[in-house]
C-alpha cells in the first residue's frame, strides 16, 4: 500500500509543480513557489536529447535572507514517476565524454528570457559547480550555498532514462540542513 500512496503523492506534487512553473521561452522554466526559487535551462538538453548524459543549467535563489545550502545528493529529477539522482563525479568524469562540448555549446545559446525573469534579482558566481569542466570555470563542489541576493548557478547532469521530445520532468532541490526548504521546477523537453 505504501508504494501506491507514494506514487499518488508524487503525482499530486508534480501536477501542482507543473501548474506553478512558468515557461519563459527558449526552453527556460521558472518556479518561485518554494523557499528555493529555481530556474532550469533545458536548451542544451533539448538539443542533445539522445546523449547518454543530459545537461541542464540550474539557477537557484533563496527567498529569505537565511543561508540555504544545496548538496549534490539533494538535487533529483522526477521523470515518469521515478526519482533519479545525479551521477557521481567519478562516474560523470569516466562516462560523460561531451562535457567540454556541452559547456562550449551552452555558451553560444541565447538567454534573453533569463534576463527578463525574476532570476535577475540574484547575483551568480562561477566559483563552484557540481560538474565543472576542467580548466574552464569553477571548482568542483558537492554543495552550493545561497542567501540574500547571492544565488547559485550550476550545471546538473542526469543519466538519460530515455528522453523523448515533449517529455515532462521535474527538477527538485532541497536544503541540506532543513529538508522542508525545497524548490521545484517542471521542465518540458522541447516546449515549442
Buried (B, 14 or more C-beta within 10 A) or exposed (E): EEEEEEEEEBEEBBEEBBEBBBBBBBBBBBBBBBBBBBBBBBBBBBBBBEBEBBBBBBBBBBBEEEEBBBBBEBBBBBBEEEEBEBBEBEEBBEEBEBBEEBBEBBEEBEBEBBEEBEBEEBEBEEEBBBBBBEEEBBEBBEBBBBBEEBBBBBBBBBBBEEBEEEBBBBBBBBBBEEEEBBBBBBBBBBBE
